[in-house]
Amino acid sequence: MGRGRAKAKQTKVARELKYHSPNTDLTALQRELAGAGKSEHNFDDDYKEYVDDDDEDHAGEDPDTWVRPTR
């Protein structure tokens, strides 16, 4: 498919999306947004095993050991 056909297809799809939007179930959207309050899930616990808490291990060291070379 050449560039002209590809552009024409993209234009056709964009026009369909712009002018022929599907029917939106507003009551379902309202229920979803109303139920989007505070979640009981604690996301911090999901990654607890990957957290590196070695700040106390290196408390006396300089955190940036890389020195910019001088010219």
Secondary structure as GFF3:
##gff-version 3
##sequence-region A 1 71
A	DSSP	alpha_helix	3	19	.	.	.	ID=ss1
A	DSSP	alpha_helix	26	34	.	.	.	ID=ss2
A	DSSP	three_ten_helix	43	50	.	.	.	ID=ss3
###
